[in-house]
Amino acid sequence: MKPVGRIAFGARLAALAILAALATLASCAGQGGDGADPAPEGDLGGDLPGDVGDPGADAVDWLKACDPDDPDPRGPACVRMVETDAAFDALSIGPTGIPNWERATKYMVPVRDDPALIPPLVQNAMRYPVHMEFLASVFLPGLDLPTYMAMVTVRATRTYFSGNLVRIDDPVQGHLYGFTVYTANKLSEQLELAEVRRIYQQLQSIVTAGPLVLTFEPFDAMGPARARTWIDPGFPIWFPAQDDVTVETYTPGITYGTVRRYALDAFDAAAAQGQVGFRDLAVVDSVPFDVATIIGGLVTGGRQWQLSHVNVRMARRGTPNLFVRDALTAFESWDGKLVRLTVTKGTVDAPGDSWAIAETSEAEAQAWWTAHRPRLEGVPVVDRTYDTLDGLGAMDVDDTPVPLVTRFGGKAANLAKLYAILDERYQVPGFGIPFAAFEAFLDATTITDTRVSPAQDVTLREYVHRLGADPTVAVDAVVRKQLLSGLRTHIQTAGIVPPALVSALVAKITAVFGGTNVRVRFRSSSNVEDGLEFSGAGLYDSTTVCADDTLDGDGAGPSACDSAESKERDIERGLRKVWASLYNDTAWDERDWYQVPQESAGMAVLVSLGFPDEQSNGVAFTGDPADPTDRRILVNAQVGDEKVVSNDASKVPETDRLEITEGQVSRIYRVVNSTLATPGVPVLSDAQLNELGGLIATIDATIPVELEGHARSDILLDLEFKIQAGTGQLKIKQIRPFLTTPMTL
């Protein structure tokens, strides 16, 4: 395999000629505004409001995303009305595997009357089987699992009710439409009658294909128990029949792992804190709502169904997954042991699902893990000798005498290669701190290894090598997390940064940015980042730096570049923070999953201008990452410097899709308005979208990309942009390739 996917360029002069036409694009100032940042709501104490009507004149037009004329062959992403069985068939998946449940999809309704919230709708499970993925793809880009759980399942922070919408084939009543409701798995979070009545009233107005009823999953014990206490609830309830299933296989297969038994809350906490991984077999007393981290296998004490988040997630990964009645008891004798688990699905000749377990050796398990997870080949070998602080325009983008990524990492190399062919007005000033500085830091700084007797002082390089080679660190997530935390703390508090490097950075910042009182960003640019088969998005840290904070010599805030910043942002602190982030828990685990030797990872730094005052910012893809068939440019934008991926449901970014014809924007689809923008005023004007879309289309058509055996049609470009305040000038600050097809084992 070629070196890990990077943007690759040929002759610089030829590339410059290709994009010369970009200079003719108009630069237009757009409009945006600061909006209110509403406090989270969701406490439904007291009387509940009535039905949610159509959004008012000032409402966000959420339903543009549910365009009935959506050209996708699977239909629109969501609908506002389900009037017939045929309409429900087009949105749902079946069979469900649950008695009497023919087909199923998901719904959502707001908890209160508020035109700023998404109105009641039914999602298209043919396109988005998982509700969180539907929201992240259509309405809330960057939505993560903790935010989603708070927004949907917890009363104190809930903004939406959501659950399954199923068609029930009742032997007496015929077709019924049943809804369930997602809640945190706690008695205190079980729904009150008034809450369910509100959901029923809203759904009844949009689901008219048949009688609507409240129902429950067959394995839900708390919900039906509470519902049976209600007298004259004001809506019908359909109680599922119980069964005597003791084992149910969802994803068959073989896996190896250490058995870890959890109550649900403990499992959710362990997964969120990175304490369970692909070398662990999780046995949970009930069904987790979702499992974002990669685990070796899952056994639940509650039954799952076809469209449950966790079931879909495990099936996609091929992770063995099954229900075992009284799971914690069934696996009690195996707790803490390394085992081989075989999960089997029943057949006509051998009916009945089953599982078999046996203790195994670490050598056998390690061999299986090595053979059954992806291996990232061709990781660039860092150049430890090149120590020049090159500006982006001075970098050798022709990859001679060595690939640029080996000197300055993925982020800096990709941006330098783009800037080599991009009109200067779209560029952001910047330079690179090469790997050589970090490599010298690894050799100059020592740390005490207390795991050996007697304790030894070793270099950071040796210590990282020891951690990577230690089987206990590999297998025990708790030990690994503790050791990595100690390593990062040591780097940030005791790491030795040479004064000569600091002086050189002060001089370079002055030359590139015009002075030392300018805010700059130190951005991670590792050799295992921004590649085709390893994005590394979000794994490492970036930080703001002020050279004057280094020069003042007092160590006390506020920052000389920003009086609102209470602490100093000196160069030494910035370097240590970015370098330490190479050993973030998730970064270490991701490299481990892809079988990248930990000592082969290095950290260069991209230094770019900070934007203290920007009109807007955003992210654009040359297609839809969640839907490879949609090749319209996808743009997410937000006012000011508010993050597009802030994961705050009250700060939803603007979403636009741009149809391209002959290299220019031929149609703008305004899908979602920003909740922070002035009502009626888009974050990006039509003129700005036309400029952005034309620029991106030209880049996409001309920029060479190393395919590494993939089809070019499987590769999107992911770009970050800014619109400067005052001038309205568009700037491209980052670019990386994005692979729409998963890496094969």
Steps between C-alpha positions, in 0.01 A plus 500: 500500500622854428576739784192579706255700290612856444421763246765450231618754245706495184690794355423824678490719189249273328279504805518878522381526144209266569357723771582836347131543422424522871630855502189609312264388780327794665563571866173592666418607852218297650265557785481335835408599848526407859196320631385408844654200669196349670558311821427127486143418584304183538365487857135422450381580850149646518255518214619393159438716192260379239560386147789639304364677196673593177814710548430872506644764272815530709552124534791307364378323188613159618280313260698602195704196596188286450465607138244266333678561169830370634653309205642226720349168378427407862278804539522811721698495823181556701130578461239704685203275419448122487152451357503145361657160554685546170648829621621328817647212295716750311650633824536187711699180532368151555474235620596620847551166677241595763164320504219705344736783402491494118712802416665784690665839473560795738315822585579817693291779655608810696439516873349849481344750262802678357541593132878471544465124556463233234125430454343153526620267226563139404846405374574277203661188644580380149759780491579546869426199721657668807329809639818668620659457156187644340525812718874534445467463123191713442465753781782506758843441341759382752241364744667255737352228719512678840332809353240288326422308818456823696282648227269198463507268803547711815207705633707788641673571167257353247397713202343219293304182560598221266448127461384224271197531276383149413216339312337233715307214346246429770299179440178670614540871424702475180764761425593734786777756514691484825757738645761438768703770675873508567589572863803451719478159663411630846175481691510877555514557122194292415242718329217671681149480359500865391820450303364200310172680435688784333691258277176324407324826413782614273549164328126455449499810281771369264447120508152432360561168321327314785413512870790629712595324825772516762700177508820358648783273403430145626803521728403833661391425857480846656292675232204260493498479880454875529248516215276244673456745789347769277122541519334626182828629346331658198665275243500125427784272614608176331692271738727245327481137593791363703699200382745245638802577278824442692760556224469716191784560254515828310849492350657152493872443496811425702676748725770509765501725803513542874154461652388824667161498675314826550179651620381730223605828665846362575540383140397837357752672726778253414436539125493880524830502692679265261518217755361232270641418157533247223679255732202488735180294494232716662219327688232752599191439712273684253524658154730802451344769286809507280867405511718751319831340601632183335459193722579134447148368561173585673268289713187669632258387768218670309381415153581726208306559182601558141511879501634556849806726485731249660380213277562701182839616626621148587371356171684762296826417674442126490535490880348184655187608684234300684240497776538256789238493772655582841822586318698614803433171676565293188847655457588534869754218504678652199532853640848641446615203292630509145264286290401388154128557439313333214156640419275294271175575320248219474419342164228278365718194559628622838230722650567719799765766552793407724835605640811320618785632711845374595802650674791573267862613506626851444710381204197348326290809567773736380538305177125520441487876571787558261331307223151647552549872513617741229868564447599847383792457263748757381492738796747778408831467685578831667811691391696565820763722337312768305471793742410805288188701586364517146216728402213327323600663170863387535432133566612246241158388378652283225603249767867511409742400631259348756120505537395826663280315749811342654626847596185691596219247547164457331323826581787730405597300190143490366452873549837589345417294192163668466652846539752423228211512250256731676465874447674680786192689612341171613803404710572539871856594604684217667811289544598159631695376800656176370512163672866557586402731787270239652752221446768701684248562778445124540873449550560802724220442751514214748227334705513252789370155416362378832372174351845343527699429813703695573333796326691633199534844343463456124444729205147564379587304187596192701198538726257511206670193354455317830132590524440386143671166565335432837223238468336626819468849350350346188245285680409703810320823404504632858879462531550647153288805576687567825844471342414719201356767727823502697704522180304799372522678834877447512543636146299813577665572836858374462567477127826668393452753218836638377532881531648508149179353357289756688715786369473367146120478533478858629696616195291293259170616649620860462600445137186311393231679702652848534565506874500315829169636628298295251295196604614191310379141507730206565319215322584130514659362184604143575610234254188299597244767419304645208571197282267308274464186711566669833336839549589550864237774523457610859774276640759768568498851649558851366545815704535878476846651557625855563874565455483809721402276791837331460688828469349676802669251736245535778298181460185676614184568305310641334632419158674792328318415177153470653406669828192277523732200535587480871804276458814547293525313171879481463681306232638236735154416635361479145769260382464272802121490470500398133787256543335338805177449304675237289439278804132582554307188601289487184801569276696215659203263471430591137861436402490173692182394317668569165817321618720807473807464727472774762865600478461563125257788562646851506365851535584797281311829541322725252516862615229714344335834562234507770174665403383711795233673292335304224167544331437126465673167476416152385578160356426379148507155340500432128214257561298357786719284730188316618357445151754421226231535231450871577782691327374849578746709701396489865566822695460552874552860614465695821511867599821650634750251637232274647604142432305312236541180701431642846252215575265752664142448389433873553777593256400317184707610199365597162491211253508562126539270202644628176426344163790543260472527122810554287705611799255760630213499748179443304264464796512574871301281738461676835429205727531630858542853638743579781333541836750777580445709188261794481158359396465516125869575443716206386851450631629483142343714229423360156803687366726345762364151432552551128859601560566220749333236284683604185832503682446157653377352171815620324724364773317166491535475123870582488672398820687169466428249777690179569232234457681216681293243311167678549279650231509879476120495529543355851704799615358834610689812601439646845578872527481758780440863411465845658334822390692795640309776675509838333642384167276196452802319351472122468795303640570125477679385815506119468451221249514124527370199306202305632440135409130414472560124497623328817852363518495124449675254726 
